Amino acid sequence: MTDRPAIEIDRLDVTFAAKGRAVRAVQGVSLAVARRESFGLVGESGSGKSTILRAICGLAPVSGGAIRLGGDPLPARRGKDFSTRVQMVFQDPYASLHPRHTIDRTLSEPLAIHGIGDTDARVVRALQDVGLPAAFRFRYPHQLSGGQRQRVAIARALMLNPQILLLDEPTSALDASVQAEVLNLLTRLREERGLTFLMVSHDLAVIDHMCDRILVMQHGRAVEEIAHADLAAGRMQTDYARSLFAASADRMLS
C-alpha cells in the first residue's frame, strides 16, 4: 500500500552477548518514517541509535519486535531486493571504501552484482550527481579528500536507485567547512529523487538542518519524539531532551 510508512519499527529489541551476559542495546523502540521524510535519531554515545540502523540492515541481532518497509516485514536474510530499496552511508568514508579498488570499480560493483548494464554511463552520471568530475573514476580513495570520499560513498549508495537511505553520522568525520557541502548535497538528492532518510547524529546543527522529526534516545530506549518546529522553538517535554540539546547548543557557541 502506497500510504504505508516507508519504515515502521515496532517495539524493537536488539540484544548482544558480551562477556557471558546479555546486553540489551535497544529496548522496545517504536517509530514510523513517512515516505520522503527525513527522520533523525539522536542521543549520547551508546544510546542505541546506530544499532537501529544496523538492525534494519540485518547487521545486529534482533531479539524482539518487527521492522517493516512499506508495510512488508523484512525477511531474516536481507537479499538483493532489500539492497535495491535500502542503502546505508557510514560515518567514515575512508573505512567504508576499499582502499585497493578504484572509484570506478567501487561504483560498478553493485551494478555487476544485480546484472545492470550501461555501466560506464551510469558511473559517470553518478559522479556528476554528487558533484565530482568523470576523471575521478580512475582514482583510489587515498587520492581523494574526506569530503570527496563521502561523495563517492553517497554515489555508491545511490547506484541501485534505492528509496531509503540510512545515514550513520554521515558528516562527523569531515572538517566543519566540508560538512555543510555534504549536507546540502544530501538535501538536494532527497528532493530530486524523493528519498526517505533515517539519520543518526549527535550534532544538533545537523539534525536541525536535515530532519523533519527526531527521536531522542537514552540507554537503548526512546525518550521523546520531537517535530522540527518544536525543536527549533526549544519545546521539549523531558528533562533529558532539554539537557541534551542545551549541551549541544553550548558546544555550538563555544
LINNORLIN-V921394 format. One record per residue. N is the residue number from 0. RES is the residue in one small letter. PHI is phi in radians with two decimals (NA if undefined). NEAR is the number of other ideal C-beta (glycine too) atoms within 10 Angstrom. D_LAST is the distance of its C-alpha to the last C-alpha in whole Angstrom. Layout:
# LINNORLIN-V921394
N,RES,PHI,NEAR,D_LAST ; N,RES,PHI,NEAR,D_LAST
This chain:
# LINNORLIN-V921394
0,m,NA,6,48 ; 1,t,-1.26,6,45 ; 2,d,-1.55,8,44 ; 3,r,-1.29,15,43 ; 4,p,-1.01,18,39 ; 5,a,-1.09,23,38 ; 6,i,-2.30,26,37 ; 7,e,-2.20,18,38 ; 8,i,-2.11,22,37 ; 9,d,-2.13,15,39 ; 10,r,0.88,11,38 ; 11,l,-1.27,25,37 ; 12,d,-2.10,17,37 ; 13,v,-2.23,22,36 ; 14,t,-2.20,17,37 ; 15,f,-1.86,14,37 ; 16,a,-1.63,9,39 ; 17,a,-2.44,9,38 ; 18,k,0.94,5,39 ; 19,g,1.38,5,42 ; 20,r,-2.32,7,41 ; 21,a,-1.55,10,39 ; 22,v,-2.01,11,36 ; 23,r,-1.52,16,35 ; 24,a,-1.34,23,32 ; 25,v,-2.31,27,32 ; 26,q,-2.28,19,34 ; 27,g,1.10,14,36 ; 28,v,-1.49,23,33 ; 29,s,-2.23,14,35 ; 30,l,-2.83,18,33 ; 31,a,-2.43,16,35 ; 32,v,-2.01,21,33 ; 33,a,-1.24,15,35 ; 34,r,-1.04,16,37 ; 35,r,1.26,15,34 ; 36,e,-1.49,18,31 ; 37,s,-1.96,24,28 ; 38,f,-2.05,22,27 ; 39,g,-1.90,26,24 ; 40,l,-1.99,27,24 ; 41,v,-2.25,27,21 ; 42,g,2.77,25,20 ; 43,e,-1.22,14,19 ; 44,s,-0.98,7,21 ; 45,g,1.52,13,24 ; 46,s,-1.40,24,25 ; 47,g,1.77,24,27 ; 48,k,-1.16,27,26 ; 49,s,-1.21,20,27 ; 50,t,-1.10,23,30 ; 51,i,-1.10,28,31 ; 52,l,-1.07,22,31 ; 53,r,-1.16,18,33 ; 54,a,-1.13,24,35 ; 55,i,-1.05,23,36 ; 56,c,-1.42,16,37 ; 57,g,1.41,16,39 ; 58,l,-1.79,11,37 ; 59,a,-2.35,20,36 ; 60,p,-1.34,14,39 ; 61,v,-1.28,18,40 ; 62,s,-1.91,16,41 ; 63,g,-3.05,14,42 ; 64,g,1.52,17,41 ; 65,a,-2.49,13,41 ; 66,i,-2.19,17,40 ; 67,r,-2.24,16,41 ; 68,l,-2.02,21,41 ; 69,g,1.00,17,42 ; 70,g,1.57,12,44 ; 71,d,-1.68,13,46 ; 72,p,-1.07,11,45 ; 73,l,-1.33,19,44 ; 74,p,-1.23,10,46 ; 75,a,-1.04,7,46 ; 76,r,-1.77,7,46 ; 77,r,-1.39,15,44 ; 78,g,-1.88,9,46 ; 79,k,-1.10,12,46 ; 80,d,-1.07,11,46 ; 81,f,-1.08,18,43 ; 82,s,-1.23,18,41 ; 83,t,-1.45,16,42 ; 84,r,-1.79,19,41 ; 85,v,-2.34,24,37 ; 86,q,-2.37,24,35 ; 87,m,-2.11,21,32 ; 88,v,-1.97,24,29 ; 89,f,-1.60,19,27 ; 90,q,-1.15,19,24 ; 91,d,-1.82,16,25 ; 92,p,-1.16,25,27 ; 93,y,-1.26,14,29 ; 94,a,-1.22,12,30 ; 95,s,-1.50,19,31 ; 96,l,-1.89,21,34 ; 97,h,-1.17,11,37 ; 98,p,-1.15,9,36 ; 99,r,-1.76,9,40 ; 100,h,-1.80,14,40 ; 101,t,-1.15,16,40 ; 102,i,-1.06,27,38 ; 103,d,-1.03,18,41 ; 104,r,-1.18,15,43 ; 105,t,-1.04,21,39 ; 106,l,-1.40,23,40 ; 107,s,-1.34,21,44 ; 108,e,-1.00,15,44 ; 109,p,-1.05,19,43 ; 110,l,-1.15,17,46 ; 111,a,-1.13,11,48 ; 112,i,-1.07,11,48 ; 113,h,-1.70,12,48 ; 114,g,1.16,7,51 ; 115,i,-1.72,15,49 ; 116,g,-1.58,9,51 ; 117,d,0.99,9,50 ; 118,t,-1.08,15,47 ; 119,d,-1.00,12,47 ; 120,a,-1.12,9,46 ; 121,r,-1.17,16,44 ; 122,v,-1.17,22,42 ; 123,v,-1.06,18,42 ; 124,r,-1.13,13,41 ; 125,a,-1.10,23,38 ; 126,l,-1.12,21,36 ; 127,q,-1.06,12,37 ; 128,d,-1.09,17,35 ; 129,v,-1.82,22,32 ; 130,g,1.39,16,32 ; 131,l,-2.06,19,34 ; 132,p,-1.27,9,37 ; 133,a,-1.06,13,40 ; 134,a,-1.11,10,40 ; 135,f,-1.21,21,37 ; 136,r,-0.90,19,40 ; 137,f,-1.83,11,41 ; 138,r,-1.65,15,38 ; 139,y,-1.86,15,37 ; 140,p,-0.92,21,33 ; 141,h,-1.21,10,33 ; 142,q,-1.58,12,33 ; 143,l,-1.97,19,31 ; 144,s,-1.30,12,27 ; 145,g,-1.05,16,25 ; 146,g,-1.15,20,24 ; 147,q,-1.16,20,28 ; 148,r,-1.10,22,29 ; 149,q,-1.18,30,27 ; 150,r,-1.10,25,29 ; 151,v,-1.13,24,32 ; 152,a,-1.08,26,31 ; 153,i,-1.18,23,31 ; 154,a,-1.04,23,34 ; 155,r,-1.08,21,36 ; 156,a,-1.10,24,35 ; 157,l,-1.65,20,36 ; 158,m,-1.04,23,40 ; 159,l,-1.71,17,41 ; 160,n,0.94,11,40 ; 161,p,-1.23,19,39 ; 162,q,-1.58,18,38 ; 163,i,-2.23,20,35 ; 164,l,-2.00,23,32 ; 165,l,-1.72,24,30 ; 166,l,-2.04,26,27 ; 167,d,-1.78,22,25 ; 168,e,0.86,20,21 ; 169,p,-1.19,29,23 ; 170,t,-2.13,27,20 ; 171,s,-1.21,14,18 ; 172,a,-1.58,18,20 ; 173,l,-1.84,22,19 ; 174,d,-1.10,10,17 ; 175,a,-0.99,8,14 ; 176,s,-1.18,8,17 ; 177,v,-1.66,17,19 ; 178,q,-0.97,20,18 ; 179,a,-1.09,14,19 ; 180,e,-1.08,15,22 ; 181,v,-1.22,24,23 ; 182,l,-1.13,20,22 ; 183,n,-1.14,13,24 ; 184,l,-1.08,18,27 ; 185,l,-1.09,24,27 ; 186,t,-1.08,14,27 ; 187,r,-1.11,13,30 ; 188,l,-1.13,19,32 ; 189,r,-1.06,17,31 ; 190,e,-1.17,10,33 ; 191,e,-1.19,9,36 ; 192,r,-1.82,15,37 ; 193,g,1.14,10,36 ; 194,l,-1.38,21,34 ; 195,t,-1.86,25,33 ; 196,f,-1.98,25,30 ; 197,l,-2.11,27,29 ; 198,m,-2.06,25,25 ; 199,v,-1.78,25,23 ; 200,s,-2.76,25,19 ; 201,h,-1.81,18,16 ; 202,d,-1.76,19,14 ; 203,l,-1.04,20,14 ; 204,a,-1.11,17,14 ; 205,v,-1.13,24,17 ; 206,i,-1.08,23,19 ; 207,d,-1.11,17,18 ; 208,h,-1.30,17,19 ; 209,m,-1.87,24,22 ; 210,c,-1.93,23,24 ; 211,d,-1.39,16,26 ; 212,r,-2.51,20,26 ; 213,i,-2.37,27,24 ; 214,l,-2.09,23,25 ; 215,v,-1.50,26,23 ; 216,m,-2.14,26,25 ; 217,q,-2.61,19,25 ; 218,h,0.89,14,27 ; 219,g,1.45,23,29 ; 220,r,-2.01,15,30 ; 221,a,-1.35,22,29 ; 222,v,-1.76,20,27 ; 223,e,-2.87,18,26 ; 224,e,-1.76,16,27 ; 225,i,-2.30,23,25 ; 226,a,-1.33,13,26 ; 227,h,-1.02,16,24 ; 228,a,-1.08,10,24 ; 229,d,-1.24,16,24 ; 230,l,-1.08,22,20 ; 231,a,-1.10,10,19 ; 232,a,-1.57,9,21 ; 233,g,1.28,10,19 ; 234,r,-1.63,12,23 ; 235,m,-1.88,19,23 ; 236,q,-1.65,13,26 ; 237,t,-1.99,13,25 ; 238,d,-1.09,10,22 ; 239,y,-1.11,17,21 ; 240,a,-1.08,22,20 ; 241,r,-1.09,15,18 ; 242,s,-1.20,11,16 ; 243,l,-1.09,23,16 ; 244,f,-1.36,20,14 ; 245,a,-1.13,12,12 ; 246,a,-1.13,12,11 ; 247,s,-1.12,18,10 ; 248,a,-1.12,13,9 ; 249,d,-1.10,9,6 ; 250,r,-1.16,11,5 ; 251,m,-1.15,11,6 ; 252,l,-1.48,6,4 ; 253,s,-1.39,5,0
